[in-house]
Amino acid sequence: MPSDTTRGTILFGHGSRDPLWRQPIEAVASHIQQLAPAVHVRCAYLELTPPDLPSSATELVSLGVTSITIVPMFLGVGRHARNDLPVLLAALQVSHPQIAFDLRPAIGEEPEMIQLMARIALS
């Protein structure tokens, strides 16, 4: 398992023209940095909002990261998570063959997130 200093995490969202849209994802990135300061974390967006996934991955690689976890910040698996993201990941693996990429399920499909959303809805 890579050390925290060689690990990177990319929070991957859809993107929006509205600059306020990215605040929740950036807040998650900030919390990750507080919980694990040695882990390099970046945000990336599919469209309409920079940076894109290849730019964020390249930045992490330039920092010496050898393992990158990509966390799709989607509630469910729609067309973007099902079709676009695997194509982007395949291109990253070609561009950075020395990097171990780990694509997580959409955040909204994680059992802990489902339980948390249910508790919030009931509060």
C-alpha positions as CSV (number, residue, x, y, z in Angstrom):
1,M,0.0,0.0,0.0
2,P,1.4,3.4,-0.9
3,S,2.3,5.8,1.9
4,D,0.1,8.9,2.4
5,T,2.7,11.1,0.8
6,T,2.5,9.1,-2.5
7,R,-1.3,8.9,-2.5
8,G,-3.6,11.2,-4.3
9,T,-7.4,11.6,-4.4
10,I,-9.4,13.3,-7.1
11,L,-13.0,14.3,-6.4
12,F,-14.7,14.1,-9.8
13,G,-17.8,16.1,-10.4
14,H,-19.9,17.1,-13.4
15,G,-19.2,20.8,-13.4
16,S,-21.5,23.9,-13.8
17,R,-21.4,27.4,-15.2
18,D,-22.4,28.5,-11.7
19,P,-19.3,29.0,-9.6
20,L,-21.1,28.3,-6.4
21,W,-21.9,24.8,-7.6
22,R,-18.4,23.6,-6.8
23,Q,-18.4,24.7,-3.2
24,P,-19.6,21.4,-1.7
25,I,-17.0,19.3,-3.6
26,E,-14.3,21.8,-2.5
27,A,-15.5,21.5,1.1
28,V,-15.1,17.7,0.9
29,A,-11.6,18.2,-0.4
30,S,-10.9,20.6,2.5
31,H,-12.1,18.0,5.0
32,I,-10.0,15.3,3.4
33,Q,-6.9,17.6,3.9
34,Q,-7.8,18.1,7.5
35,L,-8.3,14.3,8.1
36,A,-5.2,13.2,6.2
37,P,-2.9,16.2,5.5
38,A,-0.3,14.0,3.8
39,V,-2.7,12.8,1.1
40,H,-2.8,15.1,-2.0
41,V,-6.4,15.9,-2.9
42,R,-7.7,17.7,-6.0
43,C,-11.0,18.4,-7.5
44,A,-11.8,17.8,-11.2
45,Y,-14.8,18.3,-13.4
46,L,-16.2,16.7,-16.5
47,E,-17.3,19.9,-18.2
48,L,-18.0,23.6,-17.7
49,T,-15.7,24.0,-14.7
50,P,-11.9,23.8,-14.6
51,P,-9.8,21.8,-13.9
52,D,-10.5,18.7,-15.9
53,L,-9.6,15.2,-14.9
54,P,-6.4,14.9,-17.0
55,S,-5.1,18.3,-15.6
56,S,-5.7,17.3,-12.0
57,A,-4.1,13.9,-12.5
58,T,-1.0,15.4,-14.2
59,E,-0.7,17.9,-11.3
60,L,-0.7,15.0,-8.8
61,V,1.8,13.0,-10.8
62,S,4.1,16.1,-10.8
63,L,3.9,16.0,-7.0
64,G,5.3,12.5,-6.9
65,V,2.0,10.7,-6.4
66,T,2.1,7.0,-7.5
67,S,-1.5,6.0,-6.6
68,I,-4.6,8.0,-7.5
69,T,-8.1,7.3,-6.3
70,I,-10.9,8.8,-8.3
71,V,-14.1,9.4,-6.4
72,P,-17.1,10.2,-8.7
73,M,-19.1,12.8,-6.7
74,F,-22.4,11.7,-8.3
75,L,-25.4,10.4,-6.4
76,G,-26.0,7.7,-9.0
77,V,-24.5,6.1,-12.0
78,G,-25.7,8.0,-15.0
79,R,-24.4,8.4,-18.5
80,H,-21.3,10.4,-17.4
81,A,-20.2,7.9,-14.7
82,R,-21.1,4.9,-16.9
83,N,-19.7,6.1,-20.3
84,D,-17.6,9.2,-20.1
85,L,-15.5,8.4,-16.9
86,P,-14.2,5.0,-18.1
87,V,-13.0,6.6,-21.3
88,L,-11.2,9.3,-19.4
89,L,-9.7,6.8,-17.0
90,A,-8.4,4.6,-19.9
91,A,-6.7,7.7,-21.4
92,L,-5.2,8.5,-18.0
93,Q,-3.8,5.0,-17.8
94,V,-2.2,5.4,-21.2
95,S,-0.8,8.8,-20.3
96,H,0.5,7.7,-16.9
97,P,1.3,4.0,-17.0
98,Q,3.4,4.2,-13.9
99,I,0.4,5.3,-11.8
100,A,-2.0,2.9,-10.0
101,F,-5.5,4.3,-10.6
102,D,-8.4,3.2,-8.4
103,L,-11.9,4.2,-9.6
104,R,-14.4,4.2,-6.8
105,P,-18.2,3.8,-7.2
106,A,-20.3,6.9,-7.4
107,I,-20.3,8.4,-3.9
108,G,-24.1,8.2,-3.7
109,E,-24.0,4.4,-4.0
110,E,-21.8,4.0,-1.0
111,P,-23.8,2.3,1.8
112,E,-22.5,4.9,4.4
113,M,-23.7,7.8,2.2
114,I,-27.1,6.2,1.7
115,Q,-27.5,5.8,5.5
116,L,-26.3,9.4,6.0
117,M,-28.7,10.8,3.5
118,A,-31.6,8.8,5.1
119,R,-30.7,10.2,8.5
120,I,-30.5,13.7,7.2
121,A,-33.9,13.3,5.4
122,L,-35.4,12.1,8.7
123,S,-34.0,14.9,10.8
